[in-house]
Amino acid sequence: MLSDVSGLSGFSGLSGEKILFTGPAGRIGFNVARTLARDNEVWGMARFSDPAQMAEIEAQGIHPFQADLENPDFRELPDDFTYLVHFAANFADLPFDRDMAINAESTGFLLDHCRKAKAALVMSSVTVYKPHPDPWRERREDEALGDMLAHVPASYPLTKIASEGIARYLARSLRLPVTIARMNSAYDERGGLMVSHLKAIAEGQPVVLRNDPLPYTPIHGEDIAAHVGPLLKAASVPATIVNWCGDETVSAQEWCAYIADMLGTTAKIEIEPFPGASVGSAQDDTRRLSITGPCKVSWKEGIRRVAQQLYPDRVRVL
């Protein structure tokens, strides 16, 4: 696990708040939580099965709270948080009932516990969209949901749809402003799909993709951290639904070619179609732009930063 993310300088736009953050040690959540903790009191909720994770977030000024979202017990958890940021999710291949409890039911328990908050931000996923035959289709928030059938655990997209439904209901029943943000392909120095491809190319391993082309609208961790404040301020009743993606749609084939050129090598790409799966994972950023403004980190700049940290002696000037 990488702990040196000093190159990420995202600013949340929040200060003086008491924030409950779930998933603070996660790949996406760590940089967001540490950014929030600079100017706010942040409580980070996770299982912390690895003691090193708890130490890592404590070093960032985050107060750890150990909890299992499959069987949540919040009796020792304060209920005076001003904001809830819910990033935690199960991405392992678990039985459907367990995944439903962790990814969907926990959303309800958390929102109910934080009913006094000003607003809540619930992270969802691009995988909630129904497959579309056009790989370059940039999904709008009002399009049909389904199971994208991407290379994720079978229950993940369906339980994220259920989580959205619970969040939408509680926003209205509790009169709690909520934003549901559907994350695209997030990446930074701690990982992500593009970073996995970077590592495969650097090590001479093939990159396996489900379609040619396979477009995404990737977003860097610095921009994710910077968007949290505006997304919370955009929360509403009924819930605000927004795509959480970057400003550039690019195919995985294109970013693999760029990575290979940057490292002075070639990318070995293998196409393994996934029956019934979506042939693209791009999102429309119009609504998000109206809330957050444009992203600061282009995909080329972002993956170059990661490459310079992981492979400093191999990155060429392009």
N, C-alpha and C positions, 0 to 999 in steps of 0.2 A: 504494500500500500504506500502511495506517495503522500508524504505529509508536507512537503515543501511546495506550497502553492502561492508563494509570494508574488509571482507574476500576475496574479489575478487581483485586480483592483476595483472590482465592482462596488458601487455605492447603492444602498437600498433606498435612500430617501426617507427613512424613518428614524426617529430619535426619541428617547425618553419613554419608550413603550415597554410593556411586559408581554413577551411573546412566547407562546408554546409552539415549539417546532418539532415535528416528528420526522425521524430519519436523519438526524444531524451528522451521523457518521457515514452516511451513504455516499455513493459516487457522485450524485448530483447535489445532495443536500449539504455536504460538508462546507463547501465554499459559500453557499448561501447563508448557512447558520453562522459561520464565522464573520461574514460581512455584517449581518444583523447585529451581532454581539458587540461590534465596535461602539455603537451608540444606543443600545437597548439592553434590557435585562432579558436574556434568552434562556429558556428552559428547554433542554434537548431530550426528547423522549425516544428511547430505543430499548431493545432487549439487552444490549451490551454483553452478549455472550462471550466476546473477546475483551478482556480488561484493558487491552491496549487502546481499543476504540474509545472507552470512557476517558482514559488519560489524555488521548488526543484532543477530544472536544473540551475537556477541562482546561487544557493549555490555551485554548482560544477564548477563555472567559465565559464558557457556556455551562450552566448548571445542569448536570445530568439527572434524569429521572428514569429509573429502570421500570419498564412495563412490557408486558406481552400483549400485543394487540389482538391475538387470537382469544385470549381470556382476560380482558382488561380489568384492572383494579385501580381506580383513580381516587380511592379514599384519602390517600396522603398527598394528592396533587391539588395545589391551589386552584381556585375557580375564579380568580380575579384577573385573568389574562385579558389584555386589551386587543390582542390579535392571535389567531390560530393560523399556522402555516403547516399544512398536512402533506408531507412528501412521502412518508413511509409506505411501503408496499412490498408484498411478497413477489419475488420474481423466480422463485424456485418451483420445481415441478412437484406440487403437493396435491393430495386428493381435493376434489372440487369443493367439498363442504368446508375444509380447512381454509382454502384460499378465499372462499366467500366470506368467512368470518374475518380474516385478516384484511382483505382489500376492500370489502364493502361494509360489513356490519360495524367495523371499527370506526368508519367515517361517521356513522350515526352516534356512537358513544362519545366521540371527541366533540362533535358539534353540540351535542346536548350538554356536555360538561362545560363548554365554553360559550354557553348561551348569553352570558353577560358581555361578551367581546364586542368591539366595534365592528369587526368583520372577520371573515375567514377566507383563506386561499386553499383550495383543494386541487392538488395536481392529478390530472388524468393523463390520457395517452392518445397519441395518434392512432393506435391500434384499435380504437373503438369504432372507426369508420368501416362501413361496408365496402367490400372490394369493388373496384371500378375498372372497366376494360381499358381506359386510357391511362397509360403510366404517368403522363405529365399532368394529370388532373390535380389541381391544387384544391384540396378539400375545404369547403366553407363550413362554418359552424352549424348551419341549418341543414346540412345534408344528412342522408340516412345513416344510422348507426347499424353495426352488425359485428361480425368477427373478421378482422382483416386477414386472419390465418397467416400471419407472418411467423418468422422463426422465434416465437416466444412460447412459454408454457401454455398449454391448451386452454386453461381456465382464465388466464390473465385478462384478455380483452373483455370477456363476458363479466368478470367480477369488477372491472373498472367501469363498465356501463352501469352495473348495479350500484356502485359507489356514487356515480353521478346522480342516479335516481334518488338515492337516499339524501344526498346533499341538497338536491333541488327541493325535495319535500320539506326538509328541516329548515331551509332558508325561509320558506313560506310559513310553516307552522310556528317557528320560533321568532319570526320577524328578524332573522339574523342575516345581514348582508353577506353574500357568498360570491366568490369568483371561482369557477371551475375552469382550469387551464389545461388544455390538451397538449402535452409535451411531445415535441418531435424528436429528432436525433440529437440529444444533448451530448456534449463532449468538452473535455478540458484535460489538464495534466493528470487527472485521476482516472481517466478512461472514457469509454463511449465507443460507439460503432466505428466511427472514423479512426479512432485511436487503435482499435483492434485491427483494422485493416493496415494501419501504419506499421504495427508490430509484425504482422504477417509478411508484409512486403520486405521489411528490413531483414527478416529472418529467412527469406526465400521460400516462404510457404504460400500456398494458393489462397486466394480470397474467393469464398463461395457465395454467390449471389443467386437470388431466386428469379431474376428477370434481367433482360437486356433491352432497354436501359432500366435502371432501378433508381428513380429520383427520390430525394429527400429534401427537406428544408432545414438543414442543421442549425443549431444554435450553441454558441460558446457559453461556458459557465460564467464568464464575467457579465455577459448580457443578462443571463438568467437572474443573477444576484441583483442587478440594477433594475430589473422589471418588477421585483416583489412589491416594493412600495406602491408604484402606480397600479398594479393589479389589485392590491388590497383596497386602495382608494376607489377603484372602479366597481367594487363589490356592490351587489344590489339585491333587492327582493322584488320579483323572482331573481334567481341567480343569474349572474353574468356568465356567459359561456364564451370562451376565447381560445383560439389556437395559440399555443406557446411555441413559436418557431422562429427561425431566423428570417432574414429578408431576401435570401438567395436560394432558389431551387437549383440543385445540382445533382447529377447522377452519381451513384457510387463508382461507376466506371470512370467518370471524369476525375473524381477526387483521388482514385487509385492511380490514375495516370500522372496526376500532379505530384503525388507523394513519391512515386517511382522516379520521376524526373528530378525531384528535389534530393533524393538519396543516390542518384546516379546508377539506378538499376532498372529492372523491368518488373511489371506487375503480372503475376500469373492469376488470371481470373477464370473461374469455373462457374458455369451456369447450371444450377440444379433446380428446375421448376418445382414449385410446391403446389400440388393440385388444389385449385380453388382459391389460392391466396391472391391478395392484392398485388398488382404488378407495379405499384408505385406507392410512396408514402409521403407525398408532397402536401403542403398545407397552404392555404391562402392566409396572408399576413395582414390583410386590410384592417380588420377589427383591432388586432394587437397594436398595429402602428398608431391607431387613433388613441390608444390608451398610454402606450409607453414611448412613442416616438421611435425613430430608427435604431437598429442595432449599431454598436460601436465596433464590433469585431467581425470582419469578413471571414468566410470559411478558409480562404487561403492563408490569411494572417494567423488565424487560430490554429490550424494544423501545423503551420511552420513553428509556432511557439512550442507546441508539444514536441515536435521533432527535435528542436534545438535543445530541449531539456533531456529527452531520452537518448538521442543520438547526436550529440554536439559535434563529433568529429566527422559526421557523414553528410551533414546538410550543406548543399551547394547553394551558391548565389544564383538566382534565376533572373 
